[in-house]
Amino acid sequence: MQAHYPLFRAFTHLRPIGTHSNSFSIVMWEIWARAIPWEELECTEATFAFHLKERVTAGARPRLPEGCEPAPAGYFELMQQCWADKPMERPRFDTLVRMLEARLAVAALHESREHTTESVL
């Protein structure tokens, strides 16, 4: 189903606490998968939110489509933390920012070392 419902907001209607990081995880999923989550839902646009709520409340999360490239180290784990069942177990956005900054710093350091090694050879 090609939903016109803003999927990154889908979870904000389910739970008031921790929904922002949960919504962010869906954006992460969309970036990684380069697809629309929950496309397999067979429903009308009018009933999409209802069916999505049923699935998510039952513990379902979007499946990764076949053929996706491997994610950067820690990406999938961070995404899973953001869509934890219990809102209080989800990272707050200030924590997410720090986690992402740390991962970017490590990636930049790794890239710099690779570039230095290539220059020496």
Jmol script that loads the backbone (N, CA, C; Angstrom):
load data "model"
ATOM      1  N   MET A   1       0.833  -1.181   0.000  1.00  0.00           N
ATOM      2  CA  MET A   1       0.000   0.000   0.000  1.00  0.00           C
ATOM      3  C   MET A   1       0.878   1.245   0.000  1.00  0.00           C
ATOM      4  N   GLN A   2       0.594   2.150  -0.858  1.00  0.00           N
ATOM      5  CA  GLN A   2       1.299   3.422  -0.880  1.00  0.00           C
ATOM      6  C   GLN A   2       0.539   4.393   0.023  1.00  0.00           C
ATOM      7  N   ALA A   3       0.963   4.493   1.249  1.00  0.00           N
ATOM      8  CA  ALA A   3       0.275   5.347   2.212  1.00  0.00           C
ATOM      9  C   ALA A   3       0.746   6.787   2.075  1.00  0.00           C
ATOM     10  N   HIS A   4      -0.170   7.697   2.240  1.00  0.00           N
ATOM     11  CA  HIS A   4       0.183   9.109   2.236  1.00  0.00           C
ATOM     12  C   HIS A   4       0.257   9.619   3.672  1.00  0.00           C
ATOM     13  N   TYR A   5       0.043   8.722   4.593  1.00  0.00           N
ATOM     14  CA  TYR A   5       0.120   9.044   6.012  1.00  0.00           C
ATOM     15  C   TYR A   5       1.581   9.284   6.359  1.00  0.00           C
ATOM     16  N   PRO A   6       1.913  10.363   7.060  1.00  0.00           N
ATOM     17  CA  PRO A   6       3.323  10.601   7.394  1.00  0.00           C
ATOM     18  C   PRO A   6       3.822   9.540   8.391  1.00  0.00           C
ATOM     19  N   LEU A   7       4.545   8.566   7.887  1.00  0.00           N
ATOM     20  CA  LEU A   7       4.941   7.427   8.705  1.00  0.00           C
ATOM     21  C   LEU A   7       5.826   7.802   9.878  1.00  0.00           C
ATOM     22  N   PHE A   8       6.642   8.841   9.721  1.00  0.00           N
ATOM     23  CA  PHE A   8       7.501   9.231  10.828  1.00  0.00           C
ATOM     24  C   PHE A   8       6.679   9.738  12.001  1.00  0.00           C
ATOM     25  N   ARG A   9       5.398  10.050  11.779  1.00  0.00           N
ATOM     26  CA  ARG A   9       4.524  10.511  12.848  1.00  0.00           C
ATOM     27  C   ARG A   9       3.589   9.419  13.341  1.00  0.00           C
ATOM     28  N   ALA A  10       3.619   8.267  12.716  1.00  0.00           N
ATOM     29  CA  ALA A  10       2.661   7.216  13.051  1.00  0.00           C
ATOM     30  C   ALA A  10       2.685   6.861  14.527  1.00  0.00           C
ATOM     31  N   PHE A  11       3.857   6.788  15.118  1.00  0.00           N
ATOM     32  CA  PHE A  11       3.967   6.365  16.496  1.00  0.00           C
ATOM     33  C   PHE A  11       3.565   7.454  17.482  1.00  0.00           C
ATOM     34  N   THR A  12       3.529   8.704  17.054  1.00  0.00           N
ATOM     35  CA  THR A  12       3.181   9.778  17.981  1.00  0.00           C
ATOM     36  C   THR A  12       1.737   9.654  18.439  1.00  0.00           C
ATOM     37  N   HIS A  13       0.922   8.918  17.705  1.00  0.00           N
ATOM     38  CA  HIS A  13      -0.470   8.729  18.095  1.00  0.00           C
ATOM     39  C   HIS A  13      -0.644   7.530  19.009  1.00  0.00           C
ATOM     40  N   LEU A  14       0.400   6.746  19.197  1.00  0.00           N
ATOM     41  CA  LEU A  14       0.299   5.530  19.991  1.00  0.00           C
ATOM     42  C   LEU A  14       0.637   5.754  21.453  1.00  0.00           C
ATOM     43  N   ARG A  15       1.707   6.475  21.718  1.00  0.00           N
ATOM     44  CA  ARG A  15       2.183   6.667  23.080  1.00  0.00           C
ATOM     45  C   ARG A  15       2.727   8.090  23.211  1.00  0.00           C
ATOM     46  N   PRO A  16       2.404   8.766  24.305  1.00  0.00           N
ATOM     47  CA  PRO A  16       2.868  10.145  24.435  1.00  0.00           C
ATOM     48  C   PRO A  16       4.337  10.291  24.813  1.00  0.00           C
ATOM     49  N   ILE A  17       4.945   9.295  25.480  1.00  0.00           N
ATOM     50  CA  ILE A  17       6.328   9.413  25.940  1.00  0.00           C
ATOM     51  C   ILE A  17       7.229   8.584  25.040  1.00  0.00           C
ATOM     52  N   GLY A  18       8.357   9.130  24.646  1.00  0.00           N
ATOM     53  CA  GLY A  18       9.320   8.375  23.855  1.00  0.00           C
ATOM     54  C   GLY A  18       8.954   8.236  22.398  1.00  0.00           C
ATOM     55  N   THR A  19       7.946   8.960  21.947  1.00  0.00           N
ATOM     56  CA  THR A  19       7.516   8.795  20.565  1.00  0.00           C
ATOM     57  C   THR A  19       8.467   9.442  19.579  1.00  0.00           C
ATOM     58  N   HIS A  20       9.184  10.473  20.003  1.00  0.00           N
ATOM     59  CA  HIS A  20      10.063  11.153  19.060  1.00  0.00           C
ATOM     60  C   HIS A  20      11.225  10.261  18.633  1.00  0.00           C
ATOM     61  N   SER A  21      11.835   9.575  19.591  1.00  0.00           N
ATOM     62  CA  SER A  21      12.922   8.678  19.204  1.00  0.00           C
ATOM     63  C   SER A  21      12.375   7.489  18.430  1.00  0.00           C
ATOM     64  N   ASN A  22      11.155   7.078  18.755  1.00  0.00           N
ATOM     65  CA  ASN A  22      10.534   5.989  18.012  1.00  0.00           C
ATOM     66  C   ASN A  22      10.294   6.428  16.566  1.00  0.00           C
ATOM     67  N   SER A  23       9.783   7.617  16.382  1.00  0.00           N
ATOM     68  CA  SER A  23       9.565   8.143  15.030  1.00  0.00           C
ATOM     69  C   SER A  23      10.896   8.289  14.298  1.00  0.00           C
ATOM     70  N   PHE A  24      11.930   8.722  15.020  1.00  0.00           N
ATOM     71  CA  PHE A  24      13.257   8.850  14.429  1.00  0.00           C
ATOM     72  C   PHE A  24      13.752   7.502  13.930  1.00  0.00           C
ATOM     73  N   SER A  25      13.433   6.433  14.647  1.00  0.00           N
ATOM     74  CA  SER A  25      13.860   5.096  14.211  1.00  0.00           C
ATOM     75  C   SER A  25      13.219   4.718  12.878  1.00  0.00           C
ATOM     76  N   ILE A  26      12.008   5.183  12.658  1.00  0.00           N
ATOM     77  CA  ILE A  26      11.352   4.907  11.375  1.00  0.00           C
ATOM     78  C   ILE A  26      12.052   5.684  10.260  1.00  0.00           C
ATOM     79  N   VAL A  27      12.453   6.900  10.538  1.00  0.00           N
ATOM     80  CA  VAL A  27      13.221   7.676   9.555  1.00  0.00           C
ATOM     81  C   VAL A  27      14.551   6.969   9.277  1.00  0.00           C
ATOM     82  N   MET A  28      15.196   6.463  10.341  1.00  0.00           N
ATOM     83  CA  MET A  28      16.440   5.706  10.156  1.00  0.00           C
ATOM     84  C   MET A  28      16.186   4.496   9.252  1.00  0.00           C
ATOM     85  N   TRP A  29      15.085   3.803   9.498  1.00  0.00           N
ATOM     86  CA  TRP A  29      14.731   2.622   8.704  1.00  0.00           C
ATOM     87  C   TRP A  29      14.549   3.023   7.233  1.00  0.00           C
ATOM     88  N   GLU A  30      13.826   4.128   6.990  1.00  0.00           N
ATOM     89  CA  GLU A  30      13.575   4.582   5.623  1.00  0.00           C
ATOM     90  C   GLU A  30      14.874   4.940   4.909  1.00  0.00           C
ATOM     91  N   ILE A  31      15.799   5.592   5.620  1.00  0.00           N
ATOM     92  CA  ILE A  31      17.087   5.955   5.019  1.00  0.00           C
ATOM     93  C   ILE A  31      17.871   4.709   4.659  1.00  0.00           C
ATOM     94  N   TRP A  32      17.915   3.752   5.570  1.00  0.00           N
ATOM     95  CA  TRP A  32      18.681   2.528   5.356  1.00  0.00           C
ATOM     96  C   TRP A  32      18.050   1.659   4.273  1.00  0.00           C
ATOM     97  N   ALA A  33      16.748   1.455   4.367  1.00  0.00           N
ATOM     98  CA  ALA A  33      16.071   0.543   3.443  1.00  0.00           C
ATOM     99  C   ALA A  33      15.762   1.189   2.094  1.00  0.00           C
ATOM    100  N   ARG A  34      15.735   2.528   2.079  1.00  0.00           N
ATOM    101  CA  ARG A  34      15.325   3.245   0.862  1.00  0.00           C
ATOM    102  C   ARG A  34      13.984   2.723   0.362  1.00  0.00           C
ATOM    103  N   ALA A  35      13.067   2.610   1.319  1.00  0.00           N
ATOM    104  CA  ALA A  35      11.736   2.071   1.030  1.00  0.00           C
ATOM    105  C   ALA A  35      10.725   2.693   1.994  1.00  0.00           C
ATOM    106  N   ILE A  36       9.486   2.359   1.788  1.00  0.00           N
ATOM    107  CA  ILE A  36       8.413   2.822   2.664  1.00  0.00           C
ATOM    108  C   ILE A  36       8.080   1.688   3.620  1.00  0.00           C
ATOM    109  N   PRO A  37       8.182   1.933   4.930  1.00  0.00           N
ATOM    110  CA  PRO A  37       7.860   0.858   5.868  1.00  0.00           C
ATOM    111  C   PRO A  37       6.379   0.507   5.830  1.00  0.00           C
ATOM    112  N   TRP A  38       6.112  -0.723   6.151  1.00  0.00           N
ATOM    113  CA  TRP A  38       4.751  -1.237   6.248  1.00  0.00           C
ATOM    114  C   TRP A  38       4.023  -1.273   4.906  1.00  0.00           C
ATOM    115  N   GLU A  39       4.757  -1.312   3.804  1.00  0.00           N
ATOM    116  CA  GLU A  39       4.110  -1.392   2.492  1.00  0.00           C
ATOM    117  C   GLU A  39       3.249  -2.642   2.353  1.00  0.00           C
ATOM    118  N   GLU A  40       3.593  -3.668   3.130  1.00  0.00           N
ATOM    119  CA  GLU A  40       2.869  -4.926   3.011  1.00  0.00           C
ATOM    120  C   GLU A  40       1.471  -4.877   3.624  1.00  0.00           C
ATOM    121  N   LEU A  41       1.157  -3.809   4.348  1.00  0.00           N
ATOM    122  CA  LEU A  41      -0.182  -3.699   4.931  1.00  0.00           C
ATOM    123  C   LEU A  41      -1.221  -3.598   3.826  1.00  0.00           C
ATOM    124  N   GLU A  42      -2.148  -4.496   3.851  1.00  0.00           N
ATOM    125  CA  GLU A  42      -3.235  -4.512   2.859  1.00  0.00           C
ATOM    126  C   GLU A  42      -4.433  -3.794   3.467  1.00  0.00           C
ATOM    127  N   CYS A  43      -4.490  -2.495   3.284  1.00  0.00           N
ATOM    128  CA  CYS A  43      -5.602  -1.732   3.832  1.00  0.00           C
ATOM    129  C   CYS A  43      -5.745  -0.427   3.059  1.00  0.00           C
ATOM    130  N   THR A  44      -6.818   0.251   3.343  1.00  0.00           N
ATOM    131  CA  THR A  44      -7.038   1.542   2.690  1.00  0.00           C
ATOM    132  C   THR A  44      -6.305   2.621   3.477  1.00  0.00           C
ATOM    133  N   GLU A  45      -6.142   3.765   2.865  1.00  0.00           N
ATOM    134  CA  GLU A  45      -5.488   4.871   3.553  1.00  0.00           C
ATOM    135  C   GLU A  45      -6.264   5.259   4.809  1.00  0.00           C
ATOM    136  N   ALA A  46      -7.574   5.136   4.743  1.00  0.00           N
ATOM    137  CA  ALA A  46      -8.416   5.505   5.881  1.00  0.00           C
ATOM    138  C   ALA A  46      -8.208   4.587   7.082  1.00  0.00           C
ATOM    139  N   THR A  47      -7.856   3.317   6.850  1.00  0.00           N
ATOM    140  CA  THR A  47      -7.694   2.371   7.957  1.00  0.00           C
ATOM    141  C   THR A  47      -6.222   2.082   8.273  1.00  0.00           C
ATOM    142  N   PHE A  48      -5.320   2.735   7.558  1.00  0.00           N
ATOM    143  CA  PHE A  48      -3.894   2.469   7.725  1.00  0.00           C
ATOM    144  C   PHE A  48      -3.432   2.668   9.169  1.00  0.00           C
ATOM    145  N   ALA A  49      -3.759   3.805   9.773  1.00  0.00           N
ATOM    146  CA  ALA A  49      -3.306   4.105  11.137  1.00  0.00           C
ATOM    147  C   ALA A  49      -3.830   3.064  12.124  1.00  0.00           C
ATOM    148  N   PHE A  50      -5.061   2.648  11.947  1.00  0.00           N
ATOM    149  CA  PHE A  50      -5.641   1.629  12.829  1.00  0.00           C
ATOM    150  C   PHE A  50      -4.865   0.321  12.727  1.00  0.00           C
ATOM    151  N   HIS A  51      -4.624  -0.148  11.509  1.00  0.00           N
ATOM    152  CA  HIS A  51      -3.909  -1.404  11.316  1.00  0.00           C
ATOM    153  C   HIS A  51      -2.457  -1.300  11.785  1.00  0.00           C
ATOM    154  N   LEU A  52      -1.843  -0.162  11.547  1.00  0.00           N
ATOM    155  CA  LEU A  52      -0.468   0.042  11.996  1.00  0.00           C
ATOM    156  C   LEU A  52      -0.399   0.000  13.520  1.00  0.00           C
ATOM    157  N   LYS A  53      -1.338   0.661  14.175  1.00  0.00           N
ATOM    158  CA  LYS A  53      -1.370   0.665  15.637  1.00  0.00           C
ATOM    159  C   LYS A  53      -1.514  -0.754  16.168  1.00  0.00           C
ATOM    160  N   GLU A  54      -2.385  -1.545  15.567  1.00  0.00           N
ATOM    161  CA  GLU A  54      -2.557  -2.940  16.000  1.00  0.00           C
ATOM    162  C   GLU A  54      -1.241  -3.705  15.912  1.00  0.00           C
ATOM    163  N   ARG A  55      -0.556  -3.568  14.792  1.00  0.00           N
ATOM    164  CA  ARG A  55       0.700  -4.294  14.592  1.00  0.00           C
ATOM    165  C   ARG A  55       1.769  -3.856  15.581  1.00  0.00           C
ATOM    166  N   VAL A  56       1.963  -2.549  15.704  1.00  0.00           N
ATOM    167  CA  VAL A  56       3.014  -2.027  16.565  1.00  0.00           C
ATOM    168  C   VAL A  56       2.733  -2.364  18.027  1.00  0.00           C
ATOM    169  N   THR A  57       1.480  -2.252  18.444  1.00  0.00           N
ATOM    170  CA  THR A  57       1.107  -2.593  19.808  1.00  0.00           C
ATOM    171  C   THR A  57       1.378  -4.065  20.095  1.00  0.00           C
ATOM    172  N   ALA A  58       1.248  -4.903  19.076  1.00  0.00           N
ATOM    173  CA  ALA A  58       1.527  -6.335  19.219  1.00  0.00           C
ATOM    174  C   ALA A  58       3.031  -6.628  19.168  1.00  0.00           C
ATOM    175  N   GLY A  59       3.861  -5.603  18.963  1.00  0.00           N
ATOM    176  CA  GLY A  59       5.314  -5.782  18.976  1.00  0.00           C
ATOM    177  C   GLY A  59       5.965  -5.850  17.606  1.00  0.00           C
ATOM    178  N   ALA A  60       5.195  -5.707  16.550  1.00  0.00           N
ATOM    179  CA  ALA A  60       5.764  -5.763  15.194  1.00  0.00           C
ATOM    180  C   ALA A  60       6.556  -4.494  14.900  1.00  0.00           C
ATOM    181  N   ARG A  61       7.604  -4.658  14.124  1.00  0.00           N
ATOM    182  CA  ARG A  61       8.410  -3.542  13.643  1.00  0.00           C
ATOM    183  C   ARG A  61       8.633  -3.770  12.155  1.00  0.00           C
ATOM    184  N   PRO A  62       8.963  -2.718  11.407  1.00  0.00           N
ATOM    185  CA  PRO A  62       9.156  -2.897   9.963  1.00  0.00           C
ATOM    186  C   PRO A  62      10.269  -3.901   9.676  1.00  0.00           C
ATOM    187  N   ARG A  63      10.039  -4.735   8.692  1.00  0.00           N
ATOM    188  CA  ARG A  63      11.082  -5.689   8.269  1.00  0.00           C
ATOM    189  C   ARG A  63      11.999  -4.989   7.282  1.00  0.00           C
ATOM    190  N   LEU A  64      13.256  -5.379   7.311  1.00  0.00           N
ATOM    191  CA  LEU A  64      14.214  -4.832   6.372  1.00  0.00           C
ATOM    192  C   LEU A  64      14.052  -5.551   5.038  1.00  0.00           C
ATOM    193  N   PRO A  65      13.848  -4.803   3.956  1.00  0.00           N
ATOM    194  CA  PRO A  65      13.701  -5.447   2.657  1.00  0.00           C
ATOM    195  C   PRO A  65      14.973  -6.189   2.251  1.00  0.00           C
ATOM    196  N   GLU A  66      14.814  -7.196   1.448  1.00  0.00           N
ATOM    197  CA  GLU A  66      15.970  -7.945   0.953  1.00  0.00           C
ATOM    198  C   GLU A  66      16.814  -7.050   0.062  1.00  0.00           C
ATOM    199  N   GLY A  67      18.109  -7.300   0.065  1.00  0.00           N
ATOM    200  CA  GLY A  67      19.005  -6.574  -0.822  1.00  0.00           C
ATOM    201  C   GLY A  67      19.543  -5.270  -0.271  1.00  0.00           C
ATOM    202  N   CYS A  68      19.277  -4.967   0.992  1.00  0.00           N
ATOM    203  CA  CYS A  68      19.820  -3.741   1.586  1.00  0.00           C
ATOM    204  C   CYS A  68      21.307  -3.911   1.848  1.00  0.00           C
ATOM    205  N   GLU A  69      22.019  -2.835   1.671  1.00  0.00           N
ATOM    206  CA  GLU A  69      23.445  -2.843   1.983  1.00  0.00           C
ATOM    207  C   GLU A  69      23.615  -2.945   3.499  1.00  0.00           C
ATOM    208  N   PRO A  70      24.739  -3.488   3.952  1.00  0.00           N
ATOM    209  CA  PRO A  70      24.977  -3.547   5.398  1.00  0.00           C
ATOM    210  C   PRO A  70      24.981  -2.132   5.988  1.00  0.00           C
ATOM    211  N   ALA A  71      24.437  -2.027   7.166  1.00  0.00           N
ATOM    212  CA  ALA A  71      24.386  -0.730   7.835  1.00  0.00           C
ATOM    213  C   ALA A  71      25.716  -0.456   8.533  1.00  0.00           C
ATOM    214  N   PRO A  72      26.023   0.821   8.761  1.00  0.00           N
ATOM    215  CA  PRO A  72      27.232   1.145   9.527  1.00  0.00           C
ATOM    216  C   PRO A  72      27.159   0.511  10.919  1.00  0.00           C
ATOM    217  N   ALA A  73      28.299   0.294  11.513  1.00  0.00           N
ATOM    218  CA  ALA A  73      28.366  -0.332  12.840  1.00  0.00           C
ATOM    219  C   ALA A  73      27.482   0.415  13.832  1.00  0.00           C
ATOM    220  N   GLY A  74      26.649  -0.305  14.520  1.00  0.00           N
ATOM    221  CA  GLY A  74      25.793   0.261  15.546  1.00  0.00           C
ATOM    222  C   GLY A  74      24.492   0.863  15.062  1.00  0.00           C
ATOM    223  N   TYR A  75      24.313   0.993  13.759  1.00  0.00           N
ATOM    224  CA  TYR A  75      23.124   1.651  13.211  1.00  0.00           C
ATOM    225  C   TYR A  75      21.855   0.888  13.573  1.00  0.00           C
ATOM    226  N   PHE A  76      21.846  -0.410  13.286  1.00  0.00           N
ATOM    227  CA  PHE A  76      20.659  -1.209  13.534  1.00  0.00           C
ATOM    228  C   PHE A  76      20.356  -1.292  15.028  1.00  0.00           C
ATOM    229  N   GLU A  77      21.407  -1.408  15.842  1.00  0.00           N
ATOM    230  CA  GLU A  77      21.219  -1.478  17.285  1.00  0.00           C
ATOM    231  C   GLU A  77      20.602  -0.188  17.819  1.00  0.00           C
ATOM    232  N   LEU A  78      21.065   0.949  17.307  1.00  0.00           N
ATOM    233  CA  LEU A  78      20.505   2.231  17.720  1.00  0.00           C
ATOM    234  C   LEU A  78      19.040   2.327  17.305  1.00  0.00           C
ATOM    235  N   MET A  79      18.741   1.898  16.093  1.00  0.00           N
ATOM    236  CA  MET A  79      17.371   1.910  15.596  1.00  0.00           C
ATOM    237  C   MET A  79      16.482   1.056  16.502  1.00  0.00           C
ATOM    238  N   GLN A  80      16.956  -0.107  16.892  1.00  0.00           N
ATOM    239  CA  GLN A  80      16.182  -0.984  17.769  1.00  0.00           C
ATOM    240  C   GLN A  80      15.967  -0.360  19.148  1.00  0.00           C
ATOM    241  N   GLN A  81      16.972   0.330  19.661  1.00  0.00           N
ATOM    242  CA  GLN A  81      16.809   1.005  20.953  1.00  0.00           C
ATOM    243  C   GLN A  81      15.710   2.053  20.871  1.00  0.00           C
ATOM    244  N   CYS A  82      15.628   2.736  19.749  1.00  0.00           N
ATOM    245  CA  CYS A  82      14.640   3.800  19.570  1.00  0.00           C
ATOM    246  C   CYS A  82      13.215   3.277  19.459  1.00  0.00           C
ATOM    247  N   TRP A  83      13.056   2.035  19.052  1.00  0.00           N
ATOM    248  CA  TRP A  83      11.685   1.517  18.963  1.00  0.00           C
ATOM    249  C   TRP A  83      11.415   0.451  20.019  1.00  0.00           C
ATOM    250  N   ALA A  84      12.127   0.570  21.135  1.00  0.00           N
ATOM    251  CA  ALA A  84      11.882  -0.331  22.264  1.00  0.00           C
ATOM    252  C   ALA A  84      10.411  -0.255  22.664  1.00  0.00           C
ATOM    253  N   ASP A  85       9.878  -1.384  23.115  1.00  0.00           N
ATOM    254  CA  ASP A  85       8.471  -1.457  23.496  1.00  0.00           C
ATOM    255  C   ASP A  85       8.115  -0.483  24.615  1.00  0.00           C
ATOM    256  N   LYS A  86       8.983  -0.408  25.614  1.00  0.00           N
ATOM    257  CA  LYS A  86       8.720   0.474  26.745  1.00  0.00           C
ATOM    258  C   LYS A  86       9.326   1.844  26.467  1.00  0.00           C
ATOM    259  N   PRO A  87       8.485   2.876  26.412  1.00  0.00           N
ATOM    260  CA  PRO A  87       8.986   4.220  26.079  1.00  0.00           C
ATOM    261  C   PRO A  87      10.143   4.695  26.941  1.00  0.00           C
ATOM    262  N   MET A  88      10.164   4.314  28.206  1.00  0.00           N
ATOM    263  CA  MET A  88      11.234   4.770  29.085  1.00  0.00           C
ATOM    264  C   MET A  88      12.570   4.102  28.749  1.00  0.00           C
ATOM    265  N   GLU A  89      12.551   3.036  27.954  1.00  0.00           N
ATOM    266  CA  GLU A  89      13.781   2.365  27.540  1.00  0.00           C
ATOM    267  C   GLU A  89      14.360   2.974  26.264  1.00  0.00           C
ATOM    268  N   ARG A  90      13.610   3.851  25.628  1.00  0.00           N
ATOM    269  CA  ARG A  90      14.081   4.501  24.403  1.00  0.00           C
ATOM    270  C   ARG A  90      15.002   5.657  24.763  1.00  0.00           C
ATOM    271  N   PRO A  91      16.059   5.861  23.966  1.00  0.00           N
ATOM    272  CA  PRO A  91      16.954   6.986  24.271  1.00  0.00           C
ATOM    273  C   PRO A  91      16.261   8.324  24.029  1.00  0.00           C
ATOM    274  N   ARG A  92      16.578   9.283  24.883  1.00  0.00           N
ATOM    275  CA  ARG A  92      16.079  10.642  24.682  1.00  0.00           C
ATOM    276  C   ARG A  92      16.855  11.250  23.515  1.00  0.00           C
ATOM    277  N   PHE A  93      16.332  12.319  22.940  1.00  0.00           N
ATOM    278  CA  PHE A  93      16.991  12.906  21.776  1.00  0.00           C
ATOM    279  C   PHE A  93      18.358  13.475  22.111  1.00  0.00           C
ATOM    280  N   ASP A  94      18.540  14.056  23.292  1.00  0.00           N
ATOM    281  CA  ASP A  94      19.868  14.563  23.638  1.00  0.00           C
ATOM    282  C   ASP A  94      20.868  13.406  23.711  1.00  0.00           C
ATOM    283  N   THR A  95      20.423  12.251  24.172  1.00  0.00           N
ATOM    284  CA  THR A  95      21.281  11.063  24.201  1.00  0.00           C
ATOM    285  C   THR A  95      21.559  10.578  22.785  1.00  0.00           C
ATOM    286  N   LEU A  96      20.530  10.599  21.941  1.00  0.00           N
ATOM    287  CA  LEU A  96      20.705  10.194  20.534  1.00  0.00           C
ATOM    288  C   LEU A  96      21.750  11.057  19.849  1.00  0.00           C
ATOM    289  N   VAL A  97      21.691  12.351  20.081  1.00  0.00           N
ATOM    290  CA  VAL A  97      22.650  13.269  19.457  1.00  0.00           C
ATOM    291  C   VAL A  97      24.070  12.905  19.880  1.00  0.00           C
ATOM    292  N   ARG A  98      24.260  12.678  21.176  1.00  0.00           N
ATOM    293  CA  ARG A  98      25.596  12.307  21.661  1.00  0.00           C
ATOM    294  C   ARG A  98      26.057  10.978  21.061  1.00  0.00           C
ATOM    295  N   MET A  99      25.150  10.001  20.975  1.00  0.00           N
ATOM    296  CA  MET A  99      25.503   8.702  20.414  1.00  0.00           C
ATOM    297  C   MET A  99      25.894   8.831  18.939  1.00  0.00           C
ATOM    298  N   LEU A 100      25.131   9.617  18.192  1.00  0.00           N
ATOM    299  CA  LEU A 100      25.425   9.804  16.766  1.00  0.00           C
ATOM    300  C   LEU A 100      26.724  10.576  16.576  1.00  0.00           C
ATOM    301  N   GLU A 101      26.946  11.600  17.388  1.00  0.00           N
ATOM    302  CA  GLU A 101      28.206  12.367  17.299  1.00  0.00           C
ATOM    303  C   GLU A 101      29.401  11.464  17.580  1.00  0.00           C
ATOM    304  N   ALA A 102      29.270  10.587  18.572  1.00  0.00           N
ATOM    305  CA  ALA A 102      30.370   9.671  18.900  1.00  0.00           C
ATOM    306  C   ALA A 102      30.633   8.716  17.739  1.00  0.00           C
ATOM    307  N   ARG A 103      29.576   8.207  17.121  1.00  0.00           N
ATOM    308  CA  ARG A 103      29.750   7.295  15.990  1.00  0.00           C
ATOM    309  C   ARG A 103      30.391   8.011  14.802  1.00  0.00           C
ATOM    310  N   LEU A 104      29.996   9.259  14.570  1.00  0.00           N
ATOM    311  CA  LEU A 104      30.585  10.035  13.478  1.00  0.00           C
ATOM    312  C   LEU A 104      32.061  10.303  13.740  1.00  0.00           C
ATOM    313  N   ALA A 105      32.400  10.588  14.988  1.00  0.00           N
ATOM    314  CA  ALA A 105      33.803  10.845  15.337  1.00  0.00           C
ATOM    315  C   ALA A 105      34.641   9.592  15.115  1.00  0.00           C
ATOM    316  N   VAL A 106      34.136   8.448  15.503  1.00  0.00           N
ATOM    317  CA  VAL A 106      34.853   7.187  15.304  1.00  0.00           C
ATOM    318  C   VAL A 106      35.010   6.915  13.806  1.00  0.00           C
ATOM    319  N   ALA A 107      33.943   7.129  13.044  1.00  0.00           N
ATOM    320  CA  ALA A 107      34.008   6.896  11.599  1.00  0.00           C
ATOM    321  C   ALA A 107      35.017   7.841  10.943  1.00  0.00           C
ATOM    322  N   ALA A 108      35.029   9.105  11.367  1.00  0.00           N
ATOM    323  CA  ALA A 108      35.977  10.071  10.807  1.00  0.00           C
ATOM    324  C   ALA A 108      37.408   9.686  11.157  1.00  0.00           C
ATOM    325  N   LEU A 109      37.636   9.234  12.380  1.00  0.00           N
ATOM    326  CA  LEU A 109      38.959   8.798  12.797  1.00  0.00           C
ATOM    327  C   LEU A 109      39.404   7.587  11.979  1.00  0.00           C
ATOM    328  N   HIS A 110      38.511   6.646  11.799  1.00  0.00           N
ATOM    329  CA  HIS A 110      38.814   5.446  11.014  1.00  0.00           C
ATOM    330  C   HIS A 110      39.151   5.821   9.565  1.00  0.00           C
ATOM    331  N   GLU A 111      38.365   6.732   8.996  1.00  0.00           N
ATOM    332  CA  GLU A 111      38.610   7.172   7.624  1.00  0.00           C
ATOM    333  C   GLU A 111      39.946   7.907   7.523  1.00  0.00           C
ATOM    334  N   SER A 112      40.246   8.726   8.516  1.00  0.00           N
ATOM    335  CA  SER A 112      41.509   9.460   8.524  1.00  0.00           C
ATOM    336  C   SER A 112      42.688   8.495   8.587  1.00  0.00           C
ATOM    337  N   ARG A 113      42.579   7.466   9.411  1.00  0.00           N
ATOM    338  CA  ARG A 113      43.655   6.474   9.520  1.00  0.00           C
ATOM    339  C   ARG A 113      43.832   5.708   8.217  1.00  0.00           C
ATOM    340  N   GLU A 114      42.723   5.375   7.565  1.00  0.00           N
ATOM    341  CA  GLU A 114      42.820   4.674   6.278  1.00  0.00           C
ATOM    342  C   GLU A 114      43.508   5.556   5.253  1.00  0.00           C
ATOM    343  N   HIS A 115      43.157   6.841   5.242  1.00  0.00           N
ATOM    344  CA  HIS A 115      43.758   7.777   4.295  1.00  0.00           C
ATOM    345  C   HIS A 115      45.245   7.933   4.568  1.00  0.00           C
ATOM    346  N   THR A 116      45.627   8.016   5.847  1.00  0.00           N
ATOM    347  CA  THR A 116      47.037   8.138   6.225  1.00  0.00           C
ATOM    348  C   THR A 116      47.802   6.900   5.807  1.00  0.00           C
ATOM    349  N   THR A 117      47.222   5.727   6.033  1.00  0.00           N
ATOM    350  CA  THR A 117      47.875   4.465   5.653  1.00  0.00           C
ATOM    351  C   THR A 117      48.071   4.373   4.154  1.00  0.00           C
ATOM    352  N   GLU A 118      47.053   4.801   3.397  1.00  0.00           N
ATOM    353  CA  GLU A 118      47.160   4.781   1.931  1.00  0.00           C
ATOM    354  C   GLU A 118      48.236   5.748   1.446  1.00  0.00           C
ATOM    355  N   SER A 119      48.374   6.896   2.112  1.00  0.00           N
ATOM    356  CA  SER A 119      49.375   7.892   1.718  1.00  0.00           C
ATOM    357  C   SER A 119      50.795   7.361   1.948  1.00  0.00           C
ATOM    358  N   VAL A 120      50.964   6.597   3.020  1.00  0.00           N
ATOM    359  CA  VAL A 120      52.283   6.054   3.350  1.00  0.00           C
ATOM    360  C   VAL A 120      52.684   4.970   2.359  1.00  0.00           C
ATOM    361  N   LEU A 121      51.713   4.184   1.924  1.00  0.00           N
ATOM    362  CA  LEU A 121      52.009   3.108   0.986  1.00  0.00           C
ATOM    363  C   LEU A 121      52.293   3.703  -0.368  1.00  0.00           C
TER     364      LEU A 121
END
end "model"
wireframe off; spacefill off
backbone 0.3
color backbone group
